[in-house]
Amino acid sequence: MVCPACKSTEFNQQQTKGIGKVYSFTKIHISSEEFKHLTPYYIVVVDLDSGDRVTGRIKEEILINDAVELLSYEEDVYTFSRV
């Protein structure tokens, strides 16, 4: 991961409520063997209420501006659910 503003590769973790809105998404129908059990699923870009923007995964059907909540962060992946 690289900061788009300063190009730093050092980051600090911070707590957030993990609530936000879908900014963008794409639906994955065909995946690698590693993620085949998840298909179909969505990759989402979420604008969190804290002002941060993160990329994650969600199983449910979603639309732009849908409210979502962070369920987990495991193996460097944010997993969201509709609110």
PDB file with one MODEL, atoms N, CA, C and O in Angstrom:
MODEL        1
ATOM      1  N   MET A   1       0.846  -1.184   0.000  1.00  0.00           N
ATOM      2  CA  MET A   1       0.000   0.000   0.000  1.00  0.00           C
ATOM      3  C   MET A   1       0.884   1.238   0.000  1.00  0.00           C
ATOM      4  O   MET A   1       1.922   1.285   0.661  1.00  0.00           O
ATOM      5  N   VAL A   2       0.451   2.228  -0.751  1.00  0.00           N
ATOM      6  CA  VAL A   2       1.195   3.476  -0.876  1.00  0.00           C
ATOM      7  C   VAL A   2       0.217   4.637  -0.756  1.00  0.00           C
ATOM      8  O   VAL A   2      -0.841   4.632  -1.385  1.00  0.00           O
ATOM      9  N   CYS A   3       0.573   5.629   0.052  1.00  0.00           N
ATOM     10  CA  CYS A   3      -0.251   6.829   0.177  1.00  0.00           C
ATOM     11  C   CYS A   3      -0.231   7.585  -1.147  1.00  0.00           C
ATOM     12  O   CYS A   3       0.846   7.898  -1.655  1.00  0.00           O
ATOM     13  N   PRO A   4      -1.406   7.888  -1.722  1.00  0.00           N
ATOM     14  CA  PRO A   4      -1.433   8.595  -2.997  1.00  0.00           C
ATOM     15  C   PRO A   4      -0.943  10.042  -2.895  1.00  0.00           C
ATOM     16  O   PRO A   4      -0.533  10.628  -3.897  1.00  0.00           O
ATOM     17  N   ALA A   5      -0.984  10.616  -1.701  1.00  0.00           N
ATOM     18  CA  ALA A   5      -0.583  12.013  -1.534  1.00  0.00           C
ATOM     19  C   ALA A   5       0.925  12.168  -1.349  1.00  0.00           C
ATOM     20  O   ALA A   5       1.563  12.979  -2.019  1.00  0.00           O
ATOM     21  N   CYS A   6       1.493  11.369  -0.420  1.00  0.00           N
ATOM     22  CA  CYS A   6       2.913  11.563  -0.088  1.00  0.00           C
ATOM     23  C   CYS A   6       3.806  10.405  -0.517  1.00  0.00           C
ATOM     24  O   CYS A   6       5.026  10.485  -0.378  1.00  0.00           O
ATOM     25  N   LYS A   7       3.218   9.329  -1.038  1.00  0.00           N
ATOM     26  CA  LYS A   7       3.931   8.133  -1.508  1.00  0.00           C
ATOM     27  C   LYS A   7       4.581   7.335  -0.381  1.00  0.00           C
ATOM     28  O   LYS A   7       5.435   6.487  -0.643  1.00  0.00           O
ATOM     29  N   SER A   8       4.195   7.590   0.855  1.00  0.00           N
ATOM     30  CA  SER A   8       4.734   6.848   1.991  1.00  0.00           C
ATOM     31  C   SER A   8       4.161   5.435   2.019  1.00  0.00           C
ATOM     32  O   SER A   8       3.027   5.204   1.599  1.00  0.00           O
ATOM     33  N   THR A   9       4.951   4.503   2.516  1.00  0.00           N
ATOM     34  CA  THR A   9       4.481   3.128   2.686  1.00  0.00           C
ATOM     35  C   THR A   9       4.279   2.785   4.163  1.00  0.00           C
ATOM     36  O   THR A   9       4.000   1.636   4.508  1.00  0.00           O
ATOM     37  N   GLU A  10       4.421   3.785   5.027  1.00  0.00           N
ATOM     38  CA  GLU A  10       4.222   3.577   6.464  1.00  0.00           C
ATOM     39  C   GLU A  10       2.860   4.149   6.864  1.00  0.00           C
ATOM     40  O   GLU A  10       2.539   5.298   6.562  1.00  0.00           O
ATOM     41  N   PHE A  11       2.072   3.324   7.548  1.00  0.00           N
ATOM     42  CA  PHE A  11       0.727   3.719   7.937  1.00  0.00           C
ATOM     43  C   PHE A  11       0.502   3.462   9.422  1.00  0.00           C
ATOM     44  O   PHE A  11       1.167   2.615  10.018  1.00  0.00           O
ATOM     45  N   ASN A  12      -0.423   4.184  10.008  1.00  0.00           N
ATOM     46  CA  ASN A  12      -0.847   3.977  11.386  1.00  0.00           C
ATOM     47  C   ASN A  12      -2.270   3.453  11.377  1.00  0.00           C
ATOM     48  O   ASN A  12      -3.101   3.897  10.584  1.00  0.00           O
ATOM     49  N   GLN A  13      -2.546   2.505  12.262  1.00  0.00           N
ATOM     50  CA  GLN A  13      -3.916   2.016  12.379  1.00  0.00           C
ATOM     51  C   GLN A  13      -4.696   2.924  13.305  1.00  0.00           C
ATOM     52  O   GLN A  13      -4.157   3.455  14.276  1.00  0.00           O
ATOM     53  N   GLN A  14      -5.987   3.099  12.990  1.00  0.00           N
ATOM     54  CA  GLN A  14      -6.863   3.893  13.836  1.00  0.00           C
ATOM     55  C   GLN A  14      -8.229   3.228  13.901  1.00  0.00           C
ATOM     56  O   GLN A  14      -8.629   2.507  12.987  1.00  0.00           O
ATOM     57  N   GLN A  15      -8.924   3.477  14.973  1.00  0.00           N
ATOM     58  CA  GLN A  15     -10.265   2.933  15.154  1.00  0.00           C
ATOM     59  C   GLN A  15     -11.272   3.807  14.400  1.00  0.00           C
ATOM     60  O   GLN A  15     -11.143   5.030  14.354  1.00  0.00           O
ATOM     61  N   THR A  16     -12.264   3.155  13.819  1.00  0.00           N
ATOM     62  CA  THR A  16     -13.356   3.866  13.159  1.00  0.00           C
ATOM     63  C   THR A  16     -14.624   3.052  13.359  1.00  0.00           C
ATOM     64  O   THR A  16     -14.556   1.843  13.580  1.00  0.00           O
ATOM     65  N   LYS A  17     -15.755   3.688  13.286  1.00  0.00           N
ATOM     66  CA  LYS A  17     -17.013   2.974  13.439  1.00  0.00           C
ATOM     67  C   LYS A  17     -17.314   2.096  12.230  1.00  0.00           C
ATOM     68  O   LYS A  17     -18.090   1.146  12.327  1.00  0.00           O
ATOM     69  N   GLY A  18     -16.704   2.411  11.097  1.00  0.00           N
ATOM     70  CA  GLY A  18     -16.877   1.569   9.918  1.00  0.00           C
ATOM     71  C   GLY A  18     -18.223   1.712   9.246  1.00  0.00           C
ATOM     72  O   GLY A  18     -18.687   0.790   8.575  1.00  0.00           O
ATOM     73  N   ILE A  19     -18.854   2.858   9.418  1.00  0.00           N
ATOM     74  CA  ILE A  19     -20.146   3.110   8.784  1.00  0.00           C
ATOM     75  C   ILE A  19     -19.937   4.125   7.664  1.00  0.00           C
ATOM     76  O   ILE A  19     -19.237   5.122   7.841  1.00  0.00           O
ATOM     77  N   GLY A  20     -20.553   3.860   6.506  1.00  0.00           N
ATOM     78  CA  GLY A  20     -20.384   4.778   5.395  1.00  0.00           C
ATOM     79  C   GLY A  20     -21.334   4.474   4.263  1.00  0.00           C
ATOM     80  O   GLY A  20     -22.336   3.780   4.436  1.00  0.00           O
ATOM     81  N   LYS A  21     -21.000   5.011   3.083  1.00  0.00           N
ATOM     82  CA  LYS A  21     -21.834   4.833   1.898  1.00  0.00           C
ATOM     83  C   LYS A  21     -20.980   4.333   0.737  1.00  0.00           C
ATOM     84  O   LYS A  21     -19.798   4.655   0.618  1.00  0.00           O
ATOM     85  N   VAL A  22     -21.623   3.534  -0.112  1.00  0.00           N
ATOM     86  CA  VAL A  22     -20.939   2.987  -1.280  1.00  0.00           C
ATOM     87  C   VAL A  22     -20.660   4.120  -2.268  1.00  0.00           C
ATOM     88  O   VAL A  22     -21.572   4.825  -2.700  1.00  0.00           O
ATOM     89  N   TYR A  23     -19.393   4.278  -2.613  1.00  0.00           N
ATOM     90  CA  TYR A  23     -18.972   5.276  -3.595  1.00  0.00           C
ATOM     91  C   TYR A  23     -18.949   4.661  -4.996  1.00  0.00           C
ATOM     92  O   TYR A  23     -19.341   5.297  -5.975  1.00  0.00           O
ATOM     93  N   SER A  24     -18.479   3.408  -5.071  1.00  0.00           N
ATOM     94  CA  SER A  24     -18.372   2.709  -6.344  1.00  0.00           C
ATOM     95  C   SER A  24     -18.344   1.209  -6.070  1.00  0.00           C
ATOM     96  O   SER A  24     -18.034   0.785  -4.956  1.00  0.00           O
ATOM     97  N   PHE A  25     -18.668   0.404  -7.083  1.00  0.00           N
ATOM     98  CA  PHE A  25     -18.606  -1.045  -6.902  1.00  0.00           C
ATOM     99  C   PHE A  25     -18.492  -1.754  -8.237  1.00  0.00           C
ATOM    100  O   PHE A  25     -18.769  -1.183  -9.292  1.00  0.00           O
ATOM    101  N   THR A  26     -18.080  -3.005  -8.168  1.00  0.00           N
ATOM    102  CA  THR A  26     -18.107  -3.893  -9.321  1.00  0.00           C
ATOM    103  C   THR A  26     -18.484  -5.285  -8.832  1.00  0.00           C
ATOM    104  O   THR A  26     -18.068  -5.699  -7.751  1.00  0.00           O
ATOM    105  N   LYS A  27     -19.266  -6.001  -9.620  1.00  0.00           N
ATOM    106  CA  LYS A  27     -19.706  -7.340  -9.250  1.00  0.00           C
ATOM    107  C   LYS A  27     -18.774  -8.367  -9.889  1.00  0.00           C
ATOM    108  O   LYS A  27     -18.535  -8.342 -11.097  1.00  0.00           O
ATOM    109  N   ILE A  28     -18.257  -9.259  -9.066  1.00  0.00           N
ATOM    110  CA  ILE A  28     -17.350 -10.300  -9.527  1.00  0.00           C
ATOM    111  C   ILE A  28     -18.151 -11.585  -9.749  1.00  0.00           C
ATOM    112  O   ILE A  28     -18.714 -12.144  -8.809  1.00  0.00           O
ATOM    113  N   HIS A  29     -18.194 -12.046 -11.000  1.00  0.00           N
ATOM    114  CA  HIS A  29     -18.909 -13.271 -11.346  1.00  0.00           C
ATOM    115  C   HIS A  29     -17.966 -14.459 -11.481  1.00  0.00           C
ATOM    116  O   HIS A  29     -18.317 -15.585 -11.126  1.00  0.00           O
ATOM    117  N   ILE A  30     -16.775 -14.202 -11.992  1.00  0.00           N
ATOM    118  CA  ILE A  30     -15.791 -15.257 -12.202  1.00  0.00           C
ATOM    119  C   ILE A  30     -14.537 -14.865 -11.438  1.00  0.00           C
ATOM    120  O   ILE A  30     -14.043 -13.746 -11.572  1.00  0.00           O
ATOM    121  N   SER A  31     -14.026 -15.784 -10.640  1.00  0.00           N
ATOM    122  CA  SER A  31     -12.908 -15.475  -9.763  1.00  0.00           C
ATOM    123  C   SER A  31     -11.837 -16.543  -9.870  1.00  0.00           C
ATOM    124  O   SER A  31     -12.022 -17.574 -10.516  1.00  0.00           O
ATOM    125  N   SER A  32     -10.718 -16.277  -9.225  1.00  0.00           N
ATOM    126  CA  SER A  32      -9.663 -17.285  -9.133  1.00  0.00           C
ATOM    127  C   SER A  32     -10.143 -18.409  -8.211  1.00  0.00           C
ATOM    128  O   SER A  32     -11.137 -18.253  -7.502  1.00  0.00           O
ATOM    129  N   GLU A  33      -9.449 -19.517  -8.225  1.00  0.00           N
ATOM    130  CA  GLU A  33      -9.815 -20.657  -7.371  1.00  0.00           C
ATOM    131  C   GLU A  33      -9.868 -20.255  -5.901  1.00  0.00           C
ATOM    132  O   GLU A  33     -10.709 -20.744  -5.147  1.00  0.00           O
ATOM    133  N   GLU A  34      -8.973 -19.369  -5.501  1.00  0.00           N
ATOM    134  CA  GLU A  34      -8.891 -18.932  -4.109  1.00  0.00           C
ATOM    135  C   GLU A  34     -10.187 -18.285  -3.615  1.00  0.00           C
ATOM    136  O   GLU A  34     -10.553 -18.430  -2.449  1.00  0.00           O
ATOM    137  N   PHE A  35     -10.871 -17.577  -4.500  1.00  0.00           N
ATOM    138  CA  PHE A  35     -12.082 -16.842  -4.118  1.00  0.00           C
ATOM    139  C   PHE A  35     -13.344 -17.395  -4.775  1.00  0.00           C
ATOM    140  O   PHE A  35     -14.413 -16.798  -4.652  1.00  0.00           O
ATOM    141  N   LYS A  36     -13.237 -18.505  -5.457  1.00  0.00           N
ATOM    142  CA  LYS A  36     -14.372 -19.077  -6.193  1.00  0.00           C
ATOM    143  C   LYS A  36     -15.579 -19.325  -5.289  1.00  0.00           C
ATOM    144  O   LYS A  36     -16.720 -19.144  -5.715  1.00  0.00           O
ATOM    145  N   HIS A  37     -15.334 -19.735  -4.049  1.00  0.00           N
ATOM    146  CA  HIS A  37     -16.424 -20.021  -3.117  1.00  0.00           C
ATOM    147  C   HIS A  37     -17.231 -18.770  -2.748  1.00  0.00           C
ATOM    148  O   HIS A  37     -18.338 -18.888  -2.223  1.00  0.00           O
ATOM    149  N   LEU A  38     -16.697 -17.584  -3.013  1.00  0.00           N
ATOM    150  CA  LEU A  38     -17.382 -16.330  -2.684  1.00  0.00           C
ATOM    151  C   LEU A  38     -18.264 -15.806  -3.811  1.00  0.00           C
ATOM    152  O   LEU A  38     -19.157 -14.996  -3.567  1.00  0.00           O
ATOM    153  N   THR A  39     -18.026 -16.257  -5.036  1.00  0.00           N
ATOM    154  CA  THR A  39     -18.737 -15.682  -6.175  1.00  0.00           C
ATOM    155  C   THR A  39     -20.221 -16.049  -6.168  1.00  0.00           C
ATOM    156  O   THR A  39     -20.583 -17.148  -5.747  1.00  0.00           O
ATOM    157  N   PRO A  40     -21.073 -15.149  -6.625  1.00  0.00           N
ATOM    158  CA  PRO A  40     -20.751 -13.770  -6.982  1.00  0.00           C
ATOM    159  C   PRO A  40     -20.616 -12.905  -5.721  1.00  0.00           C
ATOM    160  O   PRO A  40     -21.278 -13.141  -4.711  1.00  0.00           O
ATOM    161  N   TYR A  41     -19.751 -11.909  -5.809  1.00  0.00           N
ATOM    162  CA  TYR A  41     -19.576 -10.944  -4.727  1.00  0.00           C
ATOM    163  C   TYR A  41     -19.222  -9.592  -5.325  1.00  0.00           C
ATOM    164  O   TYR A  41     -18.931  -9.485  -6.516  1.00  0.00           O
ATOM    165  N   TYR A  42     -19.249  -8.573  -4.496  1.00  0.00           N
ATOM    166  CA  TYR A  42     -18.966  -7.211  -4.943  1.00  0.00           C
ATOM    167  C   TYR A  42     -17.681  -6.706  -4.305  1.00  0.00           C
ATOM    168  O   TYR A  42     -17.416  -6.953  -3.128  1.00  0.00           O
ATOM    169  N   ILE A  43     -16.890  -5.999  -5.095  1.00  0.00           N
ATOM    170  CA  ILE A  43     -15.793  -5.192  -4.569  1.00  0.00           C
ATOM    171  C   ILE A  43     -16.341  -3.775  -4.499  1.00  0.00           C
ATOM    172  O   ILE A  43     -16.830  -3.237  -5.493  1.00  0.00           O
ATOM    173  N   VAL A  44     -16.254  -3.172  -3.308  1.00  0.00           N
ATOM    174  CA  VAL A  44     -16.834  -1.851  -3.095  1.00  0.00           C
ATOM    175  C   VAL A  44     -15.778  -0.847  -2.657  1.00  0.00           C
ATOM    176  O   VAL A  44     -14.813  -1.188  -1.972  1.00  0.00           O
ATOM    177  N   VAL A  45     -15.985   0.389  -3.066  1.00  0.00           N
ATOM    178  CA  VAL A  45     -15.230   1.516  -2.535  1.00  0.00           C
ATOM    179  C   VAL A  45     -16.222   2.254  -1.646  1.00  0.00           C
ATOM    180  O   VAL A  45     -17.285   2.678  -2.098  1.00  0.00           O
ATOM    181  N   VAL A  46     -15.858   2.404  -0.371  1.00  0.00           N
ATOM    182  CA  VAL A  46     -16.773   2.964   0.617  1.00  0.00           C
ATOM    183  C   VAL A  46     -16.211   4.264   1.178  1.00  0.00           C
ATOM    184  O   VAL A  46     -15.059   4.319   1.608  1.00  0.00           O
ATOM    185  N   ASP A  47     -17.032   5.308   1.169  1.00  0.00           N
ATOM    186  CA  ASP A  47     -16.703   6.553   1.859  1.00  0.00           C
ATOM    187  C   ASP A  47     -17.225   6.427   3.280  1.00  0.00           C
ATOM    188  O   ASP A  47     -18.433   6.458   3.516  1.00  0.00           O
ATOM    189  N   LEU A  48     -16.293   6.283   4.232  1.00  0.00           N
ATOM    190  CA  LEU A  48     -16.685   6.149   5.632  1.00  0.00           C
ATOM    191  C   LEU A  48     -17.102   7.499   6.199  1.00  0.00           C
ATOM    192  O   LEU A  48     -16.656   8.545   5.729  1.00  0.00           O
ATOM    193  N   ASP A  49     -17.961   7.466   7.214  1.00  0.00           N
ATOM    194  CA  ASP A  49     -18.402   8.698   7.869  1.00  0.00           C
ATOM    195  C   ASP A  49     -17.227   9.453   8.471  1.00  0.00           C
ATOM    196  O   ASP A  49     -17.314  10.664   8.675  1.00  0.00           O
ATOM    197  N   SER A  50     -16.123   8.758   8.760  1.00  0.00           N
ATOM    198  CA  SER A  50     -14.930   9.381   9.342  1.00  0.00           C
ATOM    199  C   SER A  50     -14.169  10.221   8.323  1.00  0.00           C
ATOM    200  O   SER A  50     -13.264  10.971   8.689  1.00  0.00           O
ATOM    201  N   GLY A  51     -14.534  10.098   7.027  1.00  0.00           N
ATOM    202  CA  GLY A  51     -13.846  10.835   5.978  1.00  0.00           C
ATOM    203  C   GLY A  51     -12.864   9.985   5.195  1.00  0.00           C
ATOM    204  O   GLY A  51     -12.343  10.429   4.171  1.00  0.00           O
ATOM    205  N   ASP A  52     -12.603   8.779   5.655  1.00  0.00           N
ATOM    206  CA  ASP A  52     -11.699   7.875   4.954  1.00  0.00           C
ATOM    207  C   ASP A  52     -12.431   7.163   3.827  1.00  0.00           C
ATOM    208  O   ASP A  52     -13.653   7.024   3.861  1.00  0.00           O
ATOM    209  N   ARG A  53     -11.682   6.717   2.833  1.00  0.00           N
ATOM    210  CA  ARG A  53     -12.238   5.928   1.730  1.00  0.00           C
ATOM    211  C   ARG A  53     -11.471   4.617   1.691  1.00  0.00           C
ATOM    212  O   ARG A  53     -10.242   4.615   1.619  1.00  0.00           O
ATOM    213  N   VAL A  54     -12.197   3.491   1.739  1.00  0.00           N
ATOM    214  CA  VAL A  54     -11.569   2.172   1.749  1.00  0.00           C
ATOM    215  C   VAL A  54     -12.209   1.260   0.707  1.00  0.00           C
ATOM    216  O   VAL A  54     -13.344   1.472   0.278  1.00  0.00           O
ATOM    217  N   THR A  55     -11.459   0.252   0.319  1.00  0.00           N
ATOM    218  CA  THR A  55     -11.945  -0.764  -0.605  1.00  0.00           C
ATOM    219  C   THR A  55     -12.206  -2.034   0.178  1.00  0.00           C
ATOM    220  O   THR A  55     -11.413  -2.409   1.041  1.00  0.00           O
ATOM    221  N   GLY A  56     -13.306  -2.695  -0.114  1.00  0.00           N
ATOM    222  CA  GLY A  56     -13.642  -3.919   0.600  1.00  0.00           C
ATOM    223  C   GLY A  56     -14.507  -4.840  -0.236  1.00  0.00           C
ATOM    224  O   GLY A  56     -14.616  -4.706  -1.455  1.00  0.00           O
ATOM    225  N   ARG A  57     -15.115  -5.775   0.463  1.00  0.00           N
ATOM    226  CA  ARG A  57     -15.939  -6.798  -0.201  1.00  0.00           C
ATOM    227  C   ARG A  57     -17.290  -6.853   0.496  1.00  0.00           C
ATOM    228  O   ARG A  57     -17.397  -6.632   1.702  1.00  0.00           O
ATOM    229  N   ILE A  58     -18.328  -7.154  -0.296  1.00  0.00           N
ATOM    230  CA  ILE A  58     -19.671  -7.316   0.255  1.00  0.00           C
ATOM    231  C   ILE A  58     -20.380  -8.394  -0.561  1.00  0.00           C
ATOM    232  O   ILE A  58     -20.186  -8.487  -1.773  1.00  0.00           O
ATOM    233  N   LYS A  59     -21.187  -9.192   0.091  1.00  0.00           N
ATOM    234  CA  LYS A  59     -21.888 -10.296  -0.579  1.00  0.00           C
ATOM    235  C   LYS A  59     -23.243  -9.863  -1.141  1.00  0.00           C
ATOM    236  O   LYS A  59     -23.657 -10.324  -2.205  1.00  0.00           O
ATOM    237  N   GLU A  60     -23.930  -8.971  -0.417  1.00  0.00           N
ATOM    238  CA  GLU A  60     -25.283  -8.568  -0.814  1.00  0.00           C
ATOM    239  C   GLU A  60     -25.277  -7.643  -2.027  1.00  0.00           C
ATOM    240  O   GLU A  60     -24.285  -6.974  -2.316  1.00  0.00           O
ATOM    241  N   GLU A  61     -26.409  -7.623  -2.727  1.00  0.00           N
ATOM    242  CA  GLU A  61     -26.598  -6.674  -3.827  1.00  0.00           C
ATOM    243  C   GLU A  61     -26.579  -5.268  -3.246  1.00  0.00           C
ATOM    244  O   GLU A  61     -27.184  -5.012  -2.204  1.00  0.00           O
ATOM    245  N   ILE A  62     -25.882  -4.352  -3.924  1.00  0.00           N
ATOM    246  CA  ILE A  62     -25.779  -2.981  -3.443  1.00  0.00           C
ATOM    247  C   ILE A  62     -25.883  -2.012  -4.616  1.00  0.00           C
ATOM    248  O   ILE A  62     -25.778  -2.395  -5.781  1.00  0.00           O
ATOM    249  N   LEU A  63     -26.090  -0.754  -4.271  1.00  0.00           N
ATOM    250  CA  LEU A  63     -26.136   0.335  -5.241  1.00  0.00           C
ATOM    251  C   LEU A  63     -25.287   1.486  -4.719  1.00  0.00           C
ATOM    252  O   LEU A  63     -24.953   1.529  -3.535  1.00  0.00           O
ATOM    253  N   ILE A  64     -24.942   2.409  -5.593  1.00  0.00           N
ATOM    254  CA  ILE A  64     -24.228   3.614  -5.193  1.00  0.00           C
ATOM    255  C   ILE A  64     -25.047   4.323  -4.113  1.00  0.00           C
ATOM    256  O   ILE A  64     -26.271   4.404  -4.215  1.00  0.00           O
ATOM    257  N   ASN A  65     -24.382   4.829  -3.092  1.00  0.00           N
ATOM    258  CA  ASN A  65     -24.960   5.559  -1.952  1.00  0.00           C
ATOM    259  C   ASN A  65     -25.671   4.673  -0.946  1.00  0.00           C
ATOM    260  O   ASN A  65     -26.232   5.195   0.017  1.00  0.00           O
ATOM    261  N   ASP A  66     -25.675   3.345  -1.122  1.00  0.00           N
ATOM    262  CA  ASP A  66     -26.237   2.473  -0.094  1.00  0.00           C
ATOM    263  C   ASP A  66     -25.401   2.592   1.177  1.00  0.00           C
ATOM    264  O   ASP A  66     -24.176   2.693   1.121  1.00  0.00           O
ATOM    265  N   ALA A  67     -26.081   2.580   2.321  1.00  0.00           N
ATOM    266  CA  ALA A  67     -25.393   2.615   3.607  1.00  0.00           C
ATOM    267  C   ALA A  67     -24.849   1.222   3.921  1.00  0.00           C
ATOM    268  O   ALA A  67     -25.552   0.222   3.772  1.00  0.00           O
ATOM    269  N   VAL A  68     -23.592   1.170   4.355  1.00  0.00           N
ATOM    270  CA  VAL A  68     -22.946  -0.086   4.705  1.00  0.00           C
ATOM    271  C   VAL A  68     -22.212   0.056   6.027  1.00  0.00           C
ATOM    272  O   VAL A  68     -21.906   1.157   6.485  1.00  0.00           O
ATOM    273  N   GLU A  69     -21.940  -1.104   6.627  1.00  0.00           N
ATOM    274  CA  GLU A  69     -21.240  -1.135   7.913  1.00  0.00           C
ATOM    275  C   GLU A  69     -20.143  -2.184   7.848  1.00  0.00           C
ATOM    276  O   GLU A  69     -20.334  -3.263   7.287  1.00  0.00           O
ATOM    277  N   LEU A  70     -19.002  -1.863   8.421  1.00  0.00           N
ATOM    278  CA  LEU A  70     -17.881  -2.789   8.455  1.00  0.00           C
ATOM    279  C   LEU A  70     -18.187  -3.955   9.377  1.00  0.00           C
ATOM    280  O   LEU A  70     -18.512  -3.763  10.548  1.00  0.00           O
ATOM    281  N   LEU A  71     -18.083  -5.172   8.841  1.00  0.00           N
ATOM    282  CA  LEU A  71     -18.292  -6.378   9.637  1.00  0.00           C
ATOM    283  C   LEU A  71     -16.990  -6.909  10.204  1.00  0.00           C
ATOM    284  O   LEU A  71     -16.924  -7.304  11.368  1.00  0.00           O
ATOM    285  N   SER A  72     -15.941  -6.918   9.367  1.00  0.00           N
ATOM    286  CA  SER A  72     -14.664  -7.467   9.816  1.00  0.00           C
ATOM    287  C   SER A  72     -13.522  -6.945   8.966  1.00  0.00           C
ATOM    288  O   SER A  72     -13.718  -6.407   7.876  1.00  0.00           O
ATOM    289  N   TYR A  73     -12.320  -7.122   9.502  1.00  0.00           N
ATOM    290  CA  TYR A  73     -11.092  -6.830   8.776  1.00  0.00           C
ATOM    291  C   TYR A  73     -10.165  -8.002   9.044  1.00  0.00           C
ATOM    292  O   TYR A  73      -9.529  -8.082  10.095  1.00  0.00           O
ATOM    293  N   GLU A  74     -10.097  -8.906   8.085  1.00  0.00           N
ATOM    294  CA  GLU A  74      -9.297 -10.114   8.233  1.00  0.00           C
ATOM    295  C   GLU A  74      -8.476 -10.328   6.980  1.00  0.00           C
ATOM    296  O   GLU A  74      -8.960 -10.130   5.866  1.00  0.00           O
ATOM    297  N   GLU A  75      -7.230 -10.735   7.169  1.00  0.00           N
ATOM    298  CA  GLU A  75      -6.317 -11.013   6.061  1.00  0.00           C
ATOM    299  C   GLU A  75      -6.252  -9.832   5.093  1.00  0.00           C
ATOM    300  O   GLU A  75      -6.267 -10.014   3.875  1.00  0.00           O
ATOM    301  N   ASP A  76      -6.179  -8.616   5.650  1.00  0.00           N
ATOM    302  CA  ASP A  76      -6.071  -7.371   4.884  1.00  0.00           C
ATOM    303  C   ASP A  76      -7.284  -7.083   4.006  1.00  0.00           C
ATOM    304  O   ASP A  76      -7.162  -6.377   3.006  1.00  0.00           O
ATOM    305  N   VAL A  77      -8.460  -7.621   4.365  1.00  0.00           N
ATOM    306  CA  VAL A  77      -9.682  -7.385   3.580  1.00  0.00           C
ATOM    307  C   VAL A  77     -10.778  -6.842   4.500  1.00  0.00           C
ATOM    308  O   VAL A  77     -11.080  -7.430   5.539  1.00  0.00           O
ATOM    309  N   TYR A  78     -11.366  -5.716   4.105  1.00  0.00           N
ATOM    310  CA  TYR A  78     -12.544  -5.186   4.794  1.00  0.00           C
ATOM    311  C   TYR A  78     -13.771  -5.892   4.230  1.00  0.00           C
ATOM    312  O   TYR A  78     -13.934  -5.996   3.015  1.00  0.00           O
ATOM    313  N   THR A  79     -14.630  -6.374   5.119  1.00  0.00           N
ATOM    314  CA  THR A  79     -15.877  -7.010   4.698  1.00  0.00           C
ATOM    315  C   THR A  79     -17.032  -6.177   5.252  1.00  0.00           C
ATOM    316  O   THR A  79     -17.111  -5.903   6.449  1.00  0.00           O
ATOM    317  N   PHE A  80     -17.931  -5.783   4.337  1.00  0.00           N
ATOM    318  CA  PHE A  80     -19.047  -4.915   4.700  1.00  0.00           C
ATOM    319  C   PHE A  80     -20.375  -5.631   4.572  1.00  0.00           C
ATOM    320  O   PHE A  80     -20.471  -6.686   3.945  1.00  0.00           O
ATOM    321  N   SER A  81     -21.413  -5.036   5.184  1.00  0.00           N
ATOM    322  CA  SER A  81     -22.792  -5.501   5.070  1.00  0.00           C
ATOM    323  C   SER A  81     -23.683  -4.270   4.906  1.00  0.00           C
ATOM    324  O   SER A  81     -23.357  -3.188   5.395  1.00  0.00           O
ATOM    325  N   ARG A  82     -24.804  -4.445   4.218  1.00  0.00           N
ATOM    326  CA  ARG A  82     -25.764  -3.340   4.104  1.00  0.00           C
ATOM    327  C   ARG A  82     -26.365  -3.047   5.467  1.00  0.00           C
ATOM    328  O   ARG A  82     -26.553  -3.939   6.294  1.00  0.00           O
ATOM    329  N   VAL A  83     -26.659  -1.770   5.676  1.00  0.00           N
ATOM    330  CA  VAL A  83     -27.277  -1.344   6.944  1.00  0.00           C
ATOM    331  C   VAL A  83     -28.777  -1.349   6.765  1.00  0.00           C
ATOM    332  O   VAL A  83     -29.511  -1.026   7.699  1.00  0.00           O
TER     333      VAL A  83
ENDMDL
END
